[in-house]
Amino acid sequence: MTAVPLPLRFQIGARTLASIQRRMVRVPMALDDVLEERLPALPPLDRDAHGYQITSLPEASHDAMMLADSGMIAFVRQRYTRYYADLTIGYDGWLGTMSANARSGMKRKAKKVATGSGGVLDVRRFRTPDDMSVFHEVARRISMRTYQEKLLGSGLPEDAAFLRHMYSMAAADAARGWLLYIAGEPAAYLYCPIANGTVRYEYVGHDPAFNDLSPGSVLHMEAMRDLYAEGNLKRFDFTEGEGQHKRQFATGGVACLDLLLLRASLANRLTIIALGTFDRATALGKKATQKLGLGNLAKKLRRA
């Protein structure tokens, strides 16, 4: 692992107000390691590196991590549940973990989407390298219109390195792609690589023109049906961060945090103070907004 420039963002919702660049070694934790509460192995830092960014460190491992790297400045950037779905319980068993209201809601959404396509869900599935070439071309057109790409810079990549990796994964039967069409128009995409039986929720998006139809949720429901039908997979990993969609589809979760470990320099200490002050002010503002009943207005302003 080598250090790369990473922006430490001063962020409200999906909107970034400012950022401080630091050269960081990103250390993402795999779901198996999270479930086993293993400590990540940190590689030596290059001279010009500022520190590490550890994502999905289990809350239960926080104190042990501090003891292992006591010479660094530690800062918890965010806390969340790392959600996952057990793919060994069968599709019907998975549906049984949802509330009756959630199941009914998904059926209504699927029926509404199908109505726009002649009464049948138009879901197209991609698995081989040739398949993935077709998938990527269409999915990129959708991605260009998504908030993930416009606001977060996390749309489906199109660089040569990603394409080579996607094709090699497909050649090893370790990649899956899905597209949902509505009335003949591509509306949503989902791309998931697979490693050691764990399917990773990697790239997802939908055309905002179809927002009212919840195309992403409908497509994901069909993708889960396909994955359960394969019969040899272990888990679906919803990766970092939370959201109603993840909570609804998950069968379990682990309390996690994202941890910054920075060299003990003056510049890094000032950076941590600035980030901490901003995060506390943002949290207080969120509480005040909720108390005054202005949550919906705040959401509209952030999206403006």
Protein Blocks (a to p, Z undefined) as FASTA:
>chain_A
ZZddddddddehjbcfbdcddddddddddfklmmnopacddddddfklgbdcdehiafkl
mmmmmmmmmmbccddfbdcddddddfknojklmmmmpcfklmmmmmmmmmmmmmmnoopa
cddddfbfmlmmmmmmmmmmmmmmpmklmmnopaccfbfklmmmmmmmmmnopaccdddd
eehiafbdcddddeehiacdfbgcddfklmmnommlmmmmmmmmmmmmnopafbdcebga
ddfklmmmpcbdcdddddddddfdfklmmmmmmmmmmmmmmmmmmmmmmmnopmmmmmmm
mmZZ
